[in-house]
Amino acid sequence: MSGDEDVQRKWHRKASEEKLRLAVFDAMRESGAAAVSPTVIAQRAGLNKSLIYRYFGSVDVLVDETLRKHLIFPRPLDVVVQAVEGGDLASAIALTWAKIQREFRSHPELLDVLAWSIGNSDQMAVKALEGYRNFCEGIARELGPEPYLVPTIFGLIVMEVDGRSRKHQMMRRTTKKIGRN
């Protein structure tokens, strides 16, 4: 095998691995609280299912690696907007929430993973949900000592997930209707 062939093969493998990682988020969105199916991942990536096992060894390793690589929460200090002198906590929460929403818009996979992890007993889902809880606790610590802050922030994030899920459902229904015509 020549050097060029070797380079091309390595590039193709890296590209295929990344397609599989990105397909994990689509599979999570589609599977709801069920375990992520290797068949669905492979279909979404447009690749053969056997590549999951060749490149990663198992679906669990693929999901774990995907979450580690792509699921990077912003640091709470980067998100929290401190209330201006004499400002109130409600305005600080509102401004902080606006920053969190911008973060989710630029990284929608964060919401996909949360939607998949809620109510899912899969070990990876539990880890992802724990990451969200830690994120919310970090924000709450920065905002103040009030005990209602963590559930408030988490509740806002869940509402954002719900809105995104409804939007995807509407898009699927519309696509099916168009396909029938």
C-alpha positions as CSV (number, residue, x, y, z in Angstrom):
1,M,0.0,0.0,0.0
2,S,1.4,3.4,-1.0
3,G,1.6,6.4,1.4
4,D,-1.2,8.2,-0.5
5,E,-3.5,5.2,-0.1
6,D,-2.8,5.0,3.6
7,V,-3.5,8.7,4.1
8,Q,-6.7,8.4,2.1
9,R,-7.8,5.4,4.2
10,K,-7.1,7.2,7.5
11,W,-9.0,10.3,6.2
12,H,-12.0,8.1,5.2
13,R,-12.0,6.4,8.6
14,K,-12.0,9.7,10.5
15,A,-14.8,11.1,8.3
16,S,-16.9,7.9,8.8
17,E,-16.3,8.0,12.6
18,E,-17.4,11.7,12.7
19,K,-20.6,10.8,10.6
20,L,-21.4,8.1,13.2
21,R,-20.8,10.4,16.1
22,L,-23.1,13.1,14.6
23,A,-25.7,10.4,13.8
24,V,-25.9,9.5,17.5
25,F,-27.7,12.8,18.2
26,D,-30.3,12.1,15.5
27,A,-30.8,8.6,16.9
28,M,-31.2,10.0,20.4
29,R,-33.8,12.4,19.2
30,E,-35.7,9.7,17.3
31,S,-35.5,7.0,20.0
32,G,-36.9,9.1,22.9
33,A,-36.2,7.3,26.1
34,A,-35.2,4.0,24.5
35,A,-31.6,2.8,24.0
36,V,-29.9,4.1,20.9
37,S,-30.1,1.6,18.1
38,P,-27.0,0.8,16.1
39,T,-29.2,0.3,13.0
40,V,-30.7,3.8,13.3
41,I,-27.2,5.3,13.9
42,A,-25.9,3.6,10.8
43,Q,-28.9,4.6,8.7
44,R,-28.6,8.3,9.8
45,A,-24.8,8.2,9.0
46,G,-25.4,6.5,5.7
47,L,-22.9,3.8,6.6
48,N,-22.8,0.1,7.3
49,K,-23.7,-0.9,10.9
50,S,-20.5,-3.1,11.1
51,L,-18.4,0.1,11.0
52,I,-19.7,1.0,14.5
53,Y,-18.2,-2.2,15.9
54,R,-15.0,-2.0,13.7
55,Y,-14.2,1.6,14.8
56,F,-15.6,1.7,18.3
57,G,-16.1,-1.9,19.5
58,S,-19.7,-1.3,20.7
59,V,-22.6,1.2,20.5
60,D,-21.9,2.1,24.2
61,V,-18.4,3.2,23.4
62,L,-19.6,5.2,20.4
63,V,-22.2,7.0,22.5
64,D,-19.8,7.6,25.4
65,E,-17.1,9.0,23.0
66,T,-19.7,11.1,21.2
67,L,-21.0,12.6,24.5
68,R,-17.4,13.3,25.7
69,K,-16.4,14.9,22.4
70,H,-19.5,16.9,21.6
71,L,-21.4,17.5,24.8
72,I,-19.4,20.3,26.3
73,F,-21.3,22.5,28.7
74,P,-20.3,26.1,28.9
75,R,-18.8,27.0,32.3
76,P,-21.4,28.4,34.6
77,L,-19.4,31.5,35.1
78,D,-19.4,32.1,31.4
79,V,-23.2,31.9,31.3
80,V,-24.2,33.7,34.5
81,V,-25.0,37.4,34.1
82,Q,-24.4,39.2,37.4
83,A,-27.2,41.5,38.4
84,V,-26.1,45.1,38.1
85,E,-25.6,47.1,41.4
86,G,-29.1,47.4,42.9
87,G,-30.5,45.0,40.3
88,D,-32.7,42.1,41.4
89,L,-32.3,38.4,41.1
90,A,-35.2,38.0,38.6
91,S,-33.5,40.2,36.1
92,A,-30.2,38.3,36.6
93,I,-32.0,35.0,36.0
94,A,-33.7,36.4,32.8
95,L,-30.4,37.7,31.4
96,T,-28.7,34.4,32.3
97,W,-31.4,32.5,30.6
98,A,-31.1,34.5,27.5
99,K,-27.4,33.6,27.4
100,I,-28.2,29.9,27.9
101,Q,-30.7,30.0,25.0
102,R,-28.1,31.5,22.7
103,E,-25.7,28.6,23.7
104,F,-28.4,26.1,22.9
105,R,-29.1,27.7,19.6
106,S,-25.5,27.4,18.6
107,H,-25.3,23.8,20.0
108,P,-28.7,22.2,19.5
109,E,-27.2,18.7,20.2
110,L,-27.2,19.7,23.9
111,L,-31.0,19.8,23.9
112,D,-31.2,16.5,21.9
113,V,-29.1,14.7,24.5
114,L,-31.2,16.1,27.3
115,A,-34.4,15.0,25.6
116,W,-33.0,11.5,25.2
117,S,-31.7,11.3,28.7
118,I,-34.9,12.3,30.6
119,G,-36.6,9.2,31.8
120,N,-34.0,6.9,30.2
121,S,-32.3,4.3,32.4
122,D,-29.4,3.8,30.0
123,Q,-26.1,4.4,31.8
124,M,-25.0,7.0,29.3
125,A,-28.3,8.9,29.7
126,V,-27.9,8.9,33.4
127,K,-24.4,10.4,33.0
128,A,-25.7,13.0,30.6
129,L,-28.5,14.0,32.9
130,E,-26.0,14.3,35.8
131,G,-24.0,16.7,33.6
132,Y,-27.1,18.9,33.2
133,R,-27.8,18.8,36.9
134,N,-24.2,19.9,37.7
135,F,-24.5,22.6,35.1
136,C,-27.7,23.9,36.7
137,E,-26.2,23.7,40.2
138,G,-23.1,25.7,39.0
139,I,-25.3,28.4,37.6
140,A,-27.5,28.5,40.7
141,R,-24.4,28.8,43.0
142,E,-23.3,31.8,41.0
143,L,-26.7,33.5,41.1
144,G,-27.3,33.1,44.8
145,P,-28.3,30.8,47.7
146,E,-32.0,30.5,46.9
147,P,-33.0,26.8,46.9
148,Y,-35.5,27.2,44.0
149,L,-32.8,28.3,41.5
150,V,-31.7,24.8,40.4
151,P,-35.2,23.5,39.6
152,T,-36.1,26.8,38.0
153,I,-33.1,26.7,35.6
154,F,-33.5,23.0,34.9
155,G,-37.2,23.6,34.3
156,L,-36.5,26.3,31.8
157,I,-34.1,24.0,30.0
158,V,-36.7,21.2,29.9
159,M,-39.2,23.7,28.4
160,E,-36.7,24.5,25.7
161,V,-36.3,20.8,25.0
162,D,-40.0,20.3,24.8
163,G,-40.3,23.2,22.3
164,R,-37.6,21.7,20.2
165,S,-39.3,18.3,20.3
166,R,-42.6,19.7,19.2
167,K,-40.9,21.5,16.3
168,H,-39.3,18.3,15.1
169,Q,-42.6,16.4,15.4
170,M,-44.3,19.1,13.2
171,M,-41.6,18.9,10.7
172,R,-41.9,15.1,10.5
173,R,-45.7,15.3,10.0
174,T,-45.3,17.9,7.3
175,T,-42.6,15.9,5.5
176,K,-44.9,12.8,5.6
177,K,-47.8,14.8,4.2
178,I,-45.7,16.2,1.4
179,G,-44.4,12.7,0.6
180,R,-48.0,11.4,0.3
181,N,-48.9,14.1,-2.2
